[in-house]
């Protein structure tokens, strides 16, 4: 099999003619993006955003790190806090999405029982 096509040998009715070789498409459709893949990627994204929000919460509430103090001394503390929390959430979300996509695409479909 090459590139998803198979070769089929068809013998003619007359024995003196040369046999004809035709390419035949596989019977099952191959979807590049499956709904289950999209659901797994979306769940990894949601988990990453949740972990990013938890990380931002913990980091701003641990006084020894001093991040809350830096945010409070900024000219616009509300915008600085929103930017920090958003950056953490987006960064963790993108990281979890890419990691989940890599794991999902490289796992062997024979070993998964779904």
N, C-alpha and C positions, 0 to 999 in steps of 0.2 A: 504494500500500500504506500502510495506517495501522495502527499498533499491532500489527503482525504478522499482520493479517488481510487477505484479498483479497476483492474483490467479484466475484461471478460472475452474469452475466445469463442466466437460464433462460427460454427462450421456451416458451409454452404450446402445446399441440396445437391449440387453437382460436385462430384469428387475431384474434378479437374481444376476447379477454381481455387484460388488462394483463400485461406481462412481470413476472416476480417476481425480485427481487434478494435474494440470500442471502449472508451472510458465510461464508467457508470458511476453516478453519484451515490453516496451512501444513503440508506433509507432513513436513518434517524437524522433529524435536524440538529445541527450543532449551534447552540446559542452562545454567543460570546459573553453576554451579561445575563446571568440567571437571577431570578428573583431571590433565591435563597442566598446568593452571594451578596446581593444588595442589602438584604436583611442583616447578614452577619457584619458587613462593613458599617452599617448604621448603628448596630448595637455596640461595636467597638468604639465608634465615634462618641456615642452617648456615655459609655463608661469612661473614656478618656477625659471628656469634659467634666464629668462628675469628680474624677480624681484630681483634675486641675483646680476645680473649685474648692475641694477639701484641702488641697495643698496651700492655696492662697489664704484660706481661712486660718489654717494652722500657723503659717508663717507670719501673718499679721497679728496673731494673738500671742505669740511667744515673744515676750518683751526682751529677752536676752539678745535676740537677733537685731532689734532696733529698726525694723522695716516700718512699723507703724509710726515710730517717731519721725523717720524720714518723710513719710507721707504727710504727717500732720504739719511739718515745717515747710512744706511746699506752698507756693503761692495759691494754688487751687487744690485743696486736699481731696475734695470729692472727685474731681476729674482724675487726679493721680491714682486714687484708690480704684476707680472704675477701670482705668487703663491697666493697672497692675493685675487686677482680678481677670480682666478680659484676656490679657496676654498669657497668663497662666492657663486659663481654660482652653484657649485656642492652641497653645503649644502642646499641652497634654492630649488634646483631642486629635490633632494632626499626627502626633507620634503614635497614639493607640490605633488610629485608622491605618496608617502605613504598616505597622507591625501586624495587625490583624489581617490585612490584605495579603501580606507576605506569607503568613502562616496558613491562611485559607487556600491560597493558590498553590502552595508547595506540598500540602498534605495529600496522601495517596487516597483516591476515592474508594479503593477496594477495602481499606481498613476502617473506614468510617461506616457506622451502622445507623443510617438515618432512613 
